[in-house]
Amino acid sequence: MLPRERKEHILQLLDMHGKIDIVDMSNELSVTPMTIRRDLDALEKERKLIRTHGGAVLPQALIHEQSYESKSGQAVEQKKLIALEASSLIKENMTILLDSGTTTLEIAKILKHRENLTVITNDIKIAVELMNSKLDTIVVGGRLQNDIGALYGSLTELTLSEMHVDIFFLGAHAVHPTIGVTTPTLEKAAVKKAMINAAEKTFLVADSSKFNRKAFSKVCELTSITKMITDQQISPELVDEYAQYTELIIAK
């Protein structure tokens, strides 16, 4: 089979199954795994697929920003379980940094019943949630992102640069094994990077729908994350794939 014919066959199988495996393709086409890897690399340069560990998947459209209202009704139970698992990692007298987002808001709902914690956030909805708690709550300044409730910009980044916290809970729009954590805008990525730099440990909190997705602006590699917390709906194949980069905790 000619290289062009192999590539056409690979794309046909991707259209049918959404993903392919290098070893399977090697056996099916009676060529070496290295030959399949070269074919996949060439097709990725043409933006016809995305390489993964051991294979490839179809490219998906970039994830764009959603309003708070549209996000709040998605994967509600999964987010609550993730938040419960995340909150179990928080010990008394810790200083916690909560990213903006609906999953981190669920963490705040649990933490508001505790004491002897300092919580820092750039999310005004989280701040409102903690308003009547006994926690020491700090809201970083910045520009308000309408319809989202997040604070961002140079003032936010400057404030975060003066802080040092025990744990940062990072929210994610998209998580990909080779691309890493991404977000829709450069401004949001800059704030998340500043939060990672301010923290001893970073825990990614993301429901399973965020995995194998990508957005416009890169936040970090998966190896920069201490642990990832997600829900039980993630497939065993994805668990094995992402576990190569950092520890994955499945909330139950």
C-alpha positions in Angstrom: 0.0 0.0 0.0 1.4 3.4 -1.0 1.9 6.1 1.7 -1.0 8.1 0.3 -3.3 5.1 0.4 -2.2 4.3 4.0 -3.1 7.8 5.1 -6.5 7.7 3.4 -7.2 4.4 5.1 -6.1 5.9 8.5 -8.5 8.9 8.0 -11.3 6.6 7.0 -10.9 4.5 10.2 -10.7 7.8 12.3 -14.0 8.9 10.8 -15.5 5.6 11.8 -14.1 5.1 15.2 -12.9 8.6 16.4 -9.4 7.2 17.3 -6.9 4.6 16.2 -4.0 2.7 17.7 -0.5 2.5 16.2 0.0 -1.2 17.0 -3.4 -2.2 15.6 -2.7 -0.1 12.4 0.7 -1.7 12.1 -0.7 -5.2 12.2 -3.6 -4.4 9.9 -1.5 -2.7 7.2 1.6 -5.1 7.7 4.0 -2.2 8.2 6.2 -1.2 11.1 4.9 0.9 14.0 7.5 3.6 13.0 5.9 3.8 9.5 2.5 4.4 11.1 4.0 7.1 13.4 5.5 8.9 10.4 2.1 8.8 8.7 0.4 10.1 11.8 3.0 12.9 12.2 2.4 14.0 8.6 -1.3 14.0 9.0 -1.1 16.0 12.2 1.0 18.6 10.4 -1.9 18.8 7.9 -4.2 19.3 11.0 -6.2 16.2 10.0 -5.7 14.5 13.4 -4.2 14.9 16.8 -1.5 12.6 18.0 -2.0 10.8 21.3 0.2 8.4 23.3 0.0 5.2 21.2 -2.3 6.5 18.5 -4.4 9.4 17.2 -7.8 11.0 17.5 -9.9 13.3 15.4 -9.3 17.0 15.9 -12.1 18.9 17.6 -13.1 22.5 17.5 -11.5 24.7 20.0 -13.4 25.2 23.3 -14.7 28.7 23.6 -15.8 30.6 26.7 -19.2 29.9 28.1 -21.2 32.2 30.4 -21.6 31.2 34.1 -25.3 30.4 33.6 -24.6 28.0 30.8 -21.8 26.2 32.7 -23.6 26.0 36.0 -26.1 23.4 34.8 -23.4 21.0 33.3 -22.1 17.9 35.1 -23.5 19.1 38.4 -23.2 15.9 40.3 -19.8 15.2 39.0 -18.6 18.6 40.1 -20.0 18.0 43.6 -18.1 14.7 43.9 -14.9 16.3 42.6 -15.3 19.1 45.1 -15.8 16.7 48.0 -12.6 14.8 47.0 -10.7 18.1 46.7 -11.9 19.4 50.1 -10.6 16.3 51.8 -7.1 17.4 50.9 -7.4 20.7 52.8 -6.0 20.7 56.3 -6.6 23.2 59.1 -4.7 26.5 58.9 -3.9 26.1 55.2 -4.0 28.9 52.7 -6.1 27.9 49.6 -6.3 29.5 46.2 -9.5 28.9 44.3 -9.6 29.5 40.5 -12.7 30.9 39.0 -15.3 28.4 37.8 -18.3 26.2 38.7 -16.2 23.3 40.0 -14.2 25.5 42.4 -17.5 27.1 43.4 -18.6 23.7 44.6 -15.4 23.5 46.7 -16.2 26.9 48.3 -19.7 25.6 49.2 -18.1 22.9 51.2 -15.4 25.1 52.8 -17.8 27.7 54.0 -18.8 25.3 56.8 -15.2 25.1 58.1 -12.9 27.4 60.1 -9.2 28.2 60.4 -8.6 28.5 56.7 -7.6 31.3 54.4 -9.2 31.3 50.9 -8.0 33.5 48.1 -10.0 33.7 44.8 -10.5 35.8 41.7 -14.1 34.7 41.4 -16.8 37.1 42.8 -19.4 34.3 43.0 -17.0 32.3 45.3 -16.5 35.5 47.3 -20.3 35.9 47.8 -20.6 32.2 48.7 -18.0 32.7 51.5 -19.3 36.1 52.6 -21.0 34.8 55.7 -18.5 32.1 56.6 -15.8 32.2 59.3 -13.0 31.8 56.8 -10.5 34.5 56.1 -11.3 35.3 52.5 -9.2 37.4 50.1 -10.5 38.6 46.7 -7.8 39.6 44.3 -8.4 42.8 42.3 -8.7 43.2 38.6 -11.1 43.7 35.7 -14.4 41.9 35.9 -15.3 39.5 33.2 -19.0 40.1 32.5 -21.3 37.0 32.4 -18.5 35.0 34.0 -17.7 36.6 37.4 -13.9 36.2 37.1 -11.4 38.9 37.8 -8.4 39.2 35.5 -5.7 41.5 34.1 -2.4 43.1 35.2 -3.7 44.0 38.7 -4.8 40.5 39.3 -1.5 39.1 38.2 0.5 41.7 40.3 -1.5 40.8 43.4 -0.9 37.1 42.9 2.8 37.6 42.4 3.0 38.8 46.0 1.3 35.7 47.4 2.4 32.2 48.5 -0.2 29.5 49.2 -0.4 25.9 50.2 -2.7 24.6 47.5 -4.1 25.9 44.3 -7.2 24.3 42.8 -7.0 24.9 39.1 -10.1 24.9 36.9 -9.9 23.9 33.3 -11.8 24.5 30.1 -9.8 21.8 28.2 -7.2 19.1 29.1 -5.2 17.3 26.5 -2.4 14.7 27.1 0.2 16.3 24.8 -1.0 19.9 24.6 -1.7 20.2 28.4 -4.2 22.5 30.1 -5.6 25.3 27.9 -8.1 28.1 28.3 -10.0 30.3 25.7 -8.1 33.6 26.2 -4.5 34.8 26.8 -5.7 36.9 29.7 -7.2 33.9 31.6 -4.1 31.8 30.9 -1.9 34.5 32.4 -3.9 34.6 35.6 -3.9 30.8 35.9 -0.1 30.8 35.4 0.3 33.4 38.1 -1.8 31.2 40.4 0.4 28.1 39.7 3.5 30.1 40.4 2.0 31.2 43.8 1.3 27.7 45.0 3.2 24.9 46.6 0.9 22.4 45.0 -1.5 22.6 42.1 -4.5 20.3 41.9 -6.5 20.3 38.6 -10.2 19.8 39.2 -12.0 19.0 36.0 -15.0 16.8 35.1 -14.4 14.1 32.5 -16.0 16.1 29.7 -13.0 18.4 29.7 -10.5 15.7 28.8 -9.1 15.3 25.3 -10.2 18.8 24.5 -8.3 21.9 23.6 -8.7 25.7 23.8 -6.8 28.6 22.4 -4.3 29.6 25.1 -1.9 27.3 27.0 -1.8 27.3 30.8 0.7 24.5 31.6 1.9 21.0 30.8 0.3 18.2 32.7 3.6 17.4 34.4 3.4 20.8 36.1 0.3 19.6 38.0 0.6 17.8 41.4 -2.6 15.7 40.9 -5.7 15.8 38.8 -9.2 15.1 40.2 -12.0 14.0 37.9 -15.2 11.9 38.0 -15.9 8.2 37.4 -17.2 8.8 33.9 -13.7 9.0 32.5 -12.8 6.0 30.4 -10.2 3.4 31.6 -8.2 4.2 28.5 -8.0 7.9 29.3 -7.1 7.0 32.9 -4.1 5.0 31.7 -3.1 7.7 29.2 -3.2 10.7 31.6 -1.6 8.7 34.4 1.6 8.8 32.5 1.9 12.6 33.1 0.6 13.0 36.7 -1.4 11.2 39.4 -5.1 10.9 38.6 -7.7 10.8 41.4 -11.2 9.5 40.6 -13.8 11.1 42.8 -16.4 8.6 44.1 
